[in-house]
Amino acid sequence: MTGTHRRFASTAIAVACTVGLLLASPSAAATAATPAPIATPAATAAALTPGTVAVTGAPAVGRTLTAAVAGFGPAPVVLTYQWLRGTAAIPGATASTYALVSADAGATVSVRVTVSKAGYTSLVRSSSGVTVERVLGAPSGVTISGAGTVGGTLTANPGTWTPAGVTVGYQWLRNGGVIPGATARTYRMVAADAGTTVSVRVTGVKSGYTTASRTSGGVAVLAPFTTTPTPTISGSATAGGVLRVNTGTWQPAPTQFGVQWRVDGNPVDGATGTSWEVPTGVAGRSVSVSVTAYRANHRPVTKTSAARSVSWSLGTSMTPGTMLRPGVKLTSPDGRSAFGILGDGNVGLTRGYALTRTARTTFAFDGRLSFTKDGELLLLNQYDVVLWSSRTAGLGATGAVLGNDGVLRLVDGNGDDVWTSEKMAALPDATGAAASVPGRYGWAYPLRPNGKFTTYAGHSGDDIAAPTGTPIYAMRGGTVSVREVWITSGCPSWAPNKTKQKEVVVTSTVDGHRFEQVYAHLSAFSVKTGQSVAAGQRIGSVGSTGCSTGPHLHTAFAVDGVRYELYPRDVLGTASY
């Protein structure tokens, strides 16, 4: 160890001596060995002048933020950007601007900028964060209620905005432009709005949230007619007669009227003139007319007249091609006789309400009496099957005429008879009511002296309200069945059902058909089972037995076992008598 230290010591001395020799004798250094060079420290990079980084722009979803960088130098410097949501880098957000998206709502957004320049130490600076406003839950759209008529009021329906506490404001627009002062939820339209479209813009505001607006669809605004009279009808309300419409005086004056004639409330195709000839098929129906007024920038208005009843009578004659439905008739000049198809389907001649001649076609349901082009009277059912005929096809009949003598004649072009109603059966069958019995067309009135039939939806017959004990009469003659039954089904909870229902059934054969008449809710019977009665004979008294809310007569018919095909109001041809 001692020797080792010694060697190191002499070496150190030797170096020191050598150095000393070099300093003392430069010439000697030239002959000595050259030592290794000693490294010097690298030069220090210059510092950039520090600047500022800030964020500008509205902090709202859908808006754009911009990084404002200033003061870094010496120019030019290189800037790189990274936008941050909270402390996390936003992928791809490396431009000087950033468009805020829904994910930023409620978050803090900032930008980090790296400043660099060759020969200078790079700097990294971050802006302060800005809090992005939350997004209001706005409805997809707002609506307007109310008609667009000058003088009327429109109301904005703003829809549902979230969260709670949103303040809603309104601005009404005319053709998209602001209407000064119109900032309430409602808007009363003025003359300036006529011919324009009015809408409303609803704006929702809440602190910490982005303000949002929704605009409704537009409402076309038109001025009103100030005077809108109801039209009236003049002329002859008979088949073949001409009716005319009086539109009345409108204010302001319309530039055009639209006219539509109606039968039983339904529009008639092609009947759009100011006058209209009533077709034979409208006999017995009601006629009205609708008038629609038009004027530029005004709301069209339609007014409908009161209905006028067209006479059931076609007059004293008809020509080939005429179709009669039940109730439509020819009448004699003195008005005492009539010919046509009755409500029970029978074709008959009547004097007053008494049958004098009949085709014996009772119960021809949905029948139509046609005076064909070839001069024949035909009764057709709903299937176009011929049920009765005058058998005059091809005999040259050009008209049908009913005279005061109560005879219907089919006549040719010379006025000669081709056929007369004398060929029809002279009397109704034995079940019908005689002329002396109060009633119509061979059917007796069930209550006297008058009655009013009421038919309820889904009801099995006609009801006539009357005091308990009121006499009840058979409408048609036949054999009686008396019964008392409990009503076990179909009785509503509001109708008392505390007693057996008393009822009489009268069964007849009418023109080859089995006909059953039911008279229900009776308080007492005047006949017995098996007894034969004539039309107009008393069979019982009005009551309220069985499923009933008060004293009344319930009447119902069945024809050949089929119920609800015929009602008392049908056979009598009226609901009141």
Stockholm file with secondary structure:
# STOCKHOLM 1.0

chainA/1-577         MTGTHRRFASTAIAVACTVGLLLASPSAAATAATPAPIATPAATAAALTPGTVAVTGAPAVGRTLTAAVAGFGPAPVVLTYQWLRGTAAIPGATASTYALVSADAGATVSVRVTVSKAGYTSLVRSSSGVTVERVLGAPSGVTISGAGTVGGTLTANPGTWTPAGVTVGYQWLRNGGVIPGATARTYRMVAADAGTTVSVRVTGVKSGYTTASRTSGGVAVLAPFTTTPTPTISGSATAGGVLRVNTGTWQPAPTQFGVQWRVDGNPVDGATGTSWEVPTGVAGRSVSVSVTAYRANHRPVTKTSAARSVSWSLGTSMTPGTMLRPGVKLTSPDGRSAFGILGDGNVGLTRGYALTRTARTTFAFDGRLSFTKDGELLLLNQYDVVLWSSRTAGLGATGAVLGNDGVLRLVDGNGDDVWTSEKMAALPDATGAAASVPGRYGWAYPLRPNGKFTTYAGHSGDDIAAPTGTPIYAMRGGTVSVREVWITSGCPSWAPNKTKQKEVVVTSTVDGHRFEQVYAHLSAFSVKTGQSVAAGQRIGSVGSTGCSTGPHLHTAFAVDGVRYELYPRDVLGTASY
#=GR chainA/1-577 SS CHHHHHHHHHHHHHHHHHHHHHHHCHHHHTTSCCCCCCCCCCCCCEECBCCEEEEESCCSTTSEEEEEEECCBSSCCEEEEEEEETTEECTTCCSSEEECCGGGTTSEEEEEEEEECTTEECEEEECCCEECCEECBCCSCCEEESCCBTTCEEEEECCCCBSTTCEEEEEEEETTEECTTCCSSEEECCGGGTTSEEEEEEEEECTTEECEEEECCCEECBBCCSBCCCCEEEECCSTTCEEEEECCCCBSCCSEEEEEEEETTEECTTCCSSEEECCGGGTTSEEEEEEEEECTTBCCEEEECCCEECCSBCCSEECTTEEECTTCEEECTTSSEEEEECTTSCEEEEETTEEEEECCCTTCTTCEEEECTTSCEEEECTTCCEEEECCCTTSCCCEEEECTTSCEEEECTTSCEEEEGGGSBSSCCTTSCCTTSSEETTEECSSSSCCBCBCCTTCSSEEEECCTTCEEECSSCEEEEEEEECCCSSCCTTSCCCSCEEEEEEEEEETTEEEEEEEESCSEESSCTTCEECTTCEEEECBCCSSCSSSEEEEEEEETTEESSCCHHHHHTCSBC
#=GC SS_cons         CHHHHHHHHHHHHHHHHHHHHHHHCHHHHTTSCCCCCCCCCCCCCEECBCCEEEEESCCSTTSEEEEEEECCBSSCCEEEEEEEETTEECTTCCSSEEECCGGGTTSEEEEEEEEECTTEECEEEECCCEECCEECBCCSCCEEESCCBTTCEEEEECCCCBSTTCEEEEEEEETTEECTTCCSSEEECCGGGTTSEEEEEEEEECTTEECEEEECCCEECBBCCSBCCCCEEEECCSTTCEEEEECCCCBSCCSEEEEEEEETTEECTTCCSSEEECCGGGTTSEEEEEEEEECTTBCCEEEECCCEECCSBCCSEECTTEEECTTCEEECTTSSEEEEECTTSCEEEEETTEEEEECCCTTCTTCEEEECTTSCEEEECTTCCEEEECCCTTSCCCEEEECTTSCEEEECTTSCEEEEGGGSBSSCCTTSCCTTSSEETTEECSSSSCCBCBCCTTCSSEEEECCTTCEEECSSCEEEEEEEECCCSSCCTTSCCCSCEEEEEEEEEETTEEEEEEEESCSEESSCTTCEECTTCEEEECBCCSSCSSSEEEEEEEETTEESSCCHHHHHTCSBC
//
